[in-house]
Structures are given as C-alpha cells and as structure tokens.
Amino acid sequence: MKYSDFRSDTVTKPSQAMRRAMAAAEVGDDVYQEDPSVNALEARASRLLGMEAALFVPTGTMANQIAILVHVDRGDEIFIHRDSHAYFYEAGAAAMWAGATFHVLDGDQGHFSEDTLAHSLRPPNIHHPRPRLVMLENTHNRAGGAAISLEKMQAVSDFARSQGLLVHLDGARLYNAAIALHQPLERLTEPVDSVSLCLSKGLGAPVGSLLAGSHAFIASARRYRKALGGGMRQAGVLAAAALVALEESPGLLHADHRRAKRLTQGLMAMNFQVIIPEVPTNMVLLQTRSASSLNLIERLKRRAVLASSMGPNLVRLVTHRDLDDDDVDRALDAFASIQP
C-alpha cells in the first residue's frame, strides 16, 4: 500500500540531483578539516546565515546541545519556552552533558515576551543558578509550525543582551520561517549569537544540520562535536547532498505552505478543531475531541494516511517536498470518512 506520509518533513527521500552529487562528491577527512565538500557547505552556510563561521553536524539535537555546551557552564540557567524542542524532545541532554538547568517560560504560539523573561530573572545570589542563555525556536514545532516575527525575536534578544545573556536560535525550520515572513535568513539571525539549521527537514537532505556563530564559537563547537562523537570522516558524501538541498529546496517551500493551508481549510470545513498560528508554515495541528490522538492516527493509517501524535489529544500533519496535491486530497478524504 502506498501511504501519504504526513508524519514529519524528516521522512523525505533525497532527490535524484542529491544522489548524483553524493556519488560524485569530492571528499577528504573532515576531522582534519580537509573535506572540500564539507568546507564548501560550511562556507555557504555561514554566508546564508549571516554568521562568521559554520559547522556541519549529524543532527539538529547535536547542534543545539553543542551550542549549549559552548555558551554555558555547569549549573547555569537557560531560559526556554516550555514547549521548545530542546526542552521537550532532546532527552534531557542539557542536564546530561552540560549540567545546565532549564527555566521554562510560558508564551503564546511558542514564544515568550521580553516581559516574561524579565519577570523570570532572579537577583544575583549564591543560592541561584547563574542566568546565562536564552533559547528561541523558529519555526516553533509544538505551536503548529508558527513562524516567529523578527520584531518579536529582536525584542527578547535586546532585553536578554541588556542583562548580559546570550541568545541561541533553534532554527531547525528557519527557512520555512524566512519564506512565511518574507525575510532573508540573515535578517532572522541578526538578534542571536548562534543558530542551528536542519538540512534534513523541509530542505530534504538525507542527513545533517548546521551550527553557525562567531569564529571563536565555532572553534569551541568543533571540539565539542568531536567529544560527542560527531566528528565524521569523508562526510563530503553527505555535504554534497546538503549543498544541493540549499539550492533546490527553498523554492519548494511555498508549495508546502500552500498545501498545509489547503489541508487546514478542508479540515475546518469538516468541523475539525485546527490550531492556527498567526503565521503558519508547513504544519497542521488539530485537537481531537472524543477520540484520542492515537485512535485517530490509527484510523487514518487504515486509509493510507500517516500522521503523528503531539499529545493525548493533538495530531500533527506536516507537508513536505515528497507530498503533492493528490496526497492532500487523500488526507482530506480520509478525514471526511471519520468526521468528528
């Protein structure tokens, strides 16, 4: 049976152009910084992201955790939205590796305000952890793919920096935000000290993420990448696919957003309760009523549509480059047969 897989944009397969680039990739030993394809990818990424330097790492989780390791000391305090990926989905890694503490904050659509951050700061005292890092996420996964405006990020960043705090942006789907907000990537990174960008989500590369920041930040990050087991050798085979993804995929994201909007409108017409961000992207998050999310997902699966659970009563569907309008039709037909 052919499934329409809306579980995540991580399920995409590399394009033929990516496969050709992988087969022909010029490679070397990246731990020695001698892989020309990786070096080209990192140089391209630093320019795109408006940062001095970049580092190719295996996963987005590793990118975020390396950023934490570089920015904080053991026992330091990290301010983060309670639904953020680094807090919710990264296996407690900040405590495991960096010995850091999370101070979780509330806020609408995955973003807390500068006032919320201000009220969370405690006065200097040996009884308190040292406040050190603010983590933002754009787009925000558990907020239904909400794109956070530059103005909102800038306001939090300006206050954070006035208090001597550093700012890291989990920009796993930052390209989706850039498309939705009509902003270039480098504008969205202006408020932050470091940023991660996933290559294997909406951009469709098979493996990898990028971490970017200052030259000093990346020098330290490279050491932590090695310590975490992320020092790869002839990684140019993967970097070659990522370079193709950076060229061919951003122009496809408009279609992903359009299909997500069409899916949202169709579900609302059937009286499903859809959670709609102020600036939506490629996700559709719906709240179930009588049935659990797992029950609804199983019923969709029987109709060849795959979705994912975000909680007992939350179902997520994600559009991506391997889905077309026919897949959206199939999903809407499946939902129509199980209307609430």
C-alpha positions in Angstrom: 0.0 0.0 0.0 1.2 3.5 -0.8 1.0 5.8 2.1 0.7 9.6 2.1 3.2 10.3 4.9 2.4 13.5 6.8 4.2 12.4 10.0 7.1 14.8 9.5 9.2 16.6 6.9 12.1 14.3 8.1 10.7 11.4 6.1 11.7 12.9 2.7 14.0 10.9 0.4 17.0 12.5 -1.3 16.3 13.8 -4.8 18.0 12.4 -7.9 20.2 15.5 -8.0 21.2 14.9 -4.4 22.0 11.2 -5.2 24.2 12.2 -8.2 26.0 14.8 -6.1 26.7 12.2 -3.4 28.1 9.7 -5.9 30.4 12.4 -7.4 31.3 14.1 -4.2 34.9 15.2 -3.7 35.9 14.1 -0.2 38.6 14.2 2.4 38.9 13.8 6.2 36.7 16.3 7.8 38.1 15.9 11.3 41.3 17.3 9.8 39.1 19.9 8.0 40.3 18.5 4.7 36.9 17.6 3.1 36.3 20.1 0.3 32.6 19.4 0.1 32.1 20.0 3.8 34.3 23.1 3.7 32.2 24.4 0.9 28.9 23.7 2.7 30.1 25.4 5.9 31.3 28.5 3.9 27.9 28.6 2.1 26.0 28.3 5.3 27.9 31.0 7.1 27.1 33.4 4.3 23.4 32.4 4.2 23.0 32.7 7.9 25.0 36.0 8.2 27.5 34.4 10.7 31.3 34.3 10.7 31.5 30.6 10.5 29.5 27.4 10.5 29.9 23.7 11.4 28.3 20.6 9.8 26.9 18.2 12.4 25.0 14.9 12.1 21.7 16.1 13.8 19.7 19.1 15.0 19.8 17.8 18.5 23.6 17.7 18.5 23.7 21.3 17.0 21.5 22.6 19.9 23.4 20.7 22.5 26.8 21.9 21.2 25.5 25.4 21.4 24.5 24.9 25.0 27.9 23.4 25.8 29.7 26.3 24.3 27.6 29.0 25.9 27.0 27.8 29.4 29.0 26.4 32.4 27.7 23.7 34.7 24.8 24.8 36.8 24.0 27.8 34.6 20.4 28.7 33.8 18.8 28.5 30.4 15.5 30.4 29.7 13.4 28.5 27.2 9.7 28.1 26.2 8.1 25.1 27.9 7.2 23.6 24.5 10.5 24.1 22.8 12.3 21.2 21.1 15.4 21.4 23.2 13.4 21.1 26.3 10.7 18.7 25.1 12.4 16.4 22.6 16.1 16.2 23.3 16.2 13.6 26.1 17.3 15.9 28.9 20.6 16.3 27.1 21.3 19.8 28.5 21.3 18.3 32.0 23.2 15.1 30.8 26.1 16.8 29.0 26.2 20.5 30.1 24.9 20.2 33.7 22.6 23.1 32.9 19.2 24.0 34.3 16.2 24.9 32.3 13.9 27.8 33.4 10.8 27.1 31.4 8.6 30.0 30.4 5.0 30.4 29.1 4.1 32.3 26.0 1.6 32.3 23.1 2.5 30.3 19.9 5.8 29.1 21.2 7.3 32.5 22.0 7.7 34.3 25.4 7.9 38.0 25.6 10.7 40.2 27.0 8.4 41.0 30.0 8.0 37.3 30.8 11.8 36.9 30.6 12.3 39.9 32.8 10.0 38.6 35.5 11.8 35.3 35.4 15.2 36.7 36.3 16.3 36.5 39.9 18.7 38.8 41.6 22.3 37.7 41.9 22.6 35.4 44.8 24.8 32.3 45.6 21.6 30.3 46.1 20.5 30.8 42.5 21.8 29.4 39.3 23.7 31.9 37.1 21.4 33.2 34.3 23.3 32.7 31.1 21.4 31.7 27.9 18.1 32.4 26.2 16.9 29.8 23.6 14.4 30.6 20.9 12.8 28.4 18.3 11.7 29.4 14.8 9.6 27.9 13.4 8.1 26.5 16.5 7.2 22.8 16.2 4.7 22.4 19.1 3.0 25.6 18.2 2.0 24.1 14.9 4.9 25.4 12.9 4.4 29.0 13.9 6.8 31.5 12.3 8.1 34.0 14.9 8.5 37.5 13.6 11.8 39.3 13.6 10.4 42.0 15.8 9.4 39.6 18.5 12.7 37.9 18.5 14.6 41.2 18.5 12.7 42.5 21.5 13.6 39.4 23.5 17.2 39.5 22.3 17.6 43.2 23.1 16.4 42.6 26.7 18.5 39.5 27.1 21.7 41.2 25.9 21.0 44.1 28.2 21.1 41.6 31.1 24.3 40.0 29.9 22.6 36.9 28.5 23.5 35.1 25.3 20.9 34.0 22.7 20.7 30.8 20.7 18.1 30.2 18.0 16.9 26.7 17.2 16.3 27.4 13.6 15.7 23.8 12.5 13.0 25.1 10.1 14.3 28.6 9.8 13.9 28.5 6.0 10.2 27.9 6.5 10.1 31.0 8.7 12.0 33.1 6.2 9.6 32.1 3.4 6.5 32.8 5.5 7.8 36.1 6.9 9.3 37.3 3.6 12.7 37.8 5.3 16.1 36.6 4.2 17.8 34.1 6.6 20.5 36.5 7.6 17.9 39.0 8.9 16.3 36.4 11.1 19.6 35.6 12.7 20.6 39.2 13.5 19.2 39.1 17.0 21.1 35.9 18.1 24.6 34.8 18.9 24.3 31.3 17.4 21.8 29.4 15.3 21.1 25.9 14.1 19.6 25.0 10.8 18.3 21.5 9.9 19.1 20.2 6.4 17.0 17.0 6.6 13.6 18.5 7.4 12.0 20.8 4.9 15.1 21.1 2.8 15.1 17.4 2.2 18.8 16.4 2.6 19.3 12.9 3.9 21.4 13.8 6.9 22.7 16.7 8.9 22.3 20.1 10.5 24.4 23.3 10.6 25.5 25.3 13.6 26.7 28.9 13.0 28.1 31.7 15.0 31.4 33.6 15.5 34.8 32.2 14.7 35.5 31.6 18.4 32.1 30.0 18.9 32.7 27.5 16.1 36.2 26.7 17.2 34.8 25.7 20.5 31.9 23.9 18.9 34.2 21.8 16.7 35.9 20.5 19.9 32.5 19.6 21.4 31.4 18.0 18.2 34.4 15.6 18.5 33.7 14.9 22.1 30.1 14.0 21.4 31.1 11.6 18.6 30.1 13.8 15.8 33.5 14.1 14.1 32.9 12.4 10.7 35.5 11.5 8.2 34.6 11.5 4.5 31.4 13.5 5.3 31.5 15.2 1.9 29.2 12.5 0.6 26.5 14.0 2.9 27.6 17.6 2.5 27.2 17.3 -1.3 23.6 16.4 -0.9 23.1 19.2 1.6 24.6 21.7 -0.9 22.0 20.6 -3.5 19.3 20.9 -0.9 20.3 24.5 -0.2 20.0 25.2 -3.9 16.8 23.4 -4.9 14.7 23.2 -1.8 14.0 26.7 -0.6 11.9 27.4 -3.8 9.7 24.4 -3.0 8.7 25.6 0.5 6.0 27.9 -0.9 4.2 24.8 -2.2 4.5 23.1 1.2 2.9 26.1 2.9 0.1 26.3 0.3 -0.7 22.6 0.8 -0.8 23.0 4.6 -3.2 25.9 4.2 -5.4 23.9 1.9 -5.4 21.0 4.4 -6.3 23.4 7.2 -9.2 24.9 5.3 -10.5 21.5 4.4 -10.3 20.2 8.0 -12.0 23.3 9.3 -14.8 22.9 6.8 -15.4 19.4 8.3 -15.5 20.9 11.8 -12.2 19.6 13.0 -10.6 21.9 15.6 -7.4 23.2 14.0 -4.9 25.3 15.9 -3.8 28.0 13.5 -0.7 30.1 14.3 -0.6 33.8 13.5 2.0 33.0 10.8 1.5 29.4 9.7 4.0 27.3 7.6 4.1 23.7 6.7 2.3 22.1 9.7 -1.3 21.4 10.6 -2.0 20.8 14.3 -5.5 19.6 15.2 -7.1 18.9 18.6 -9.2 15.8 18.8 -12.5 15.8 20.8 -14.0 12.5 21.7 -11.2 10.2 20.4 -7.5 10.1 21.5 -4.9 11.2 19.1 -3.5 7.7 18.8 -7.0 6.4 17.9 -7.4 9.0 15.2 -4.0 8.3 13.8 -4.7 4.5 13.6 -8.0 5.2 11.7 -6.1 7.5 9.3 -3.5 4.8 8.8 -6.1 2.3 7.7 -6.9 4.8 4.9 -3.2 5.1 3.9 -2.6 8.4 5.6 0.2 8.7 8.2 0.2 11.4 10.9 1.9 11.9 14.3 0.8 12.4 17.8 1.8 15.6 19.7 0.0 14.6 22.9 -3.1 12.8 24.1 -5.4 15.0 22.0 -3.1 16.6 19.5 -2.4 15.3 15.9 0.2 16.8 13.6 0.4 16.7 9.9 3.4 18.1 8.1 3.6 18.9 4.4 7.0 18.4 2.5 8.6 18.0 -0.8 7.6 14.3 -1.2 3.9 15.1 -0.9 1.7 16.6 -3.7 -1.8 17.8 -4.2 -3.1 14.2 -4.6 -1.7 13.4 -1.1 -3.7 16.3 0.3 -6.8 15.1 -1.4 -6.2 11.6 0.1 -5.8 13.1 3.5 -9.0 15.1 3.3 -10.9 12.1 2.0 -9.6 10.1 4.9 -10.7 12.7 7.4 -14.1 13.0 5.7 -14.7 9.4 6.5 -14.0 9.9 10.2 -15.5 13.3 10.8 -15.8 14.4 14.4 
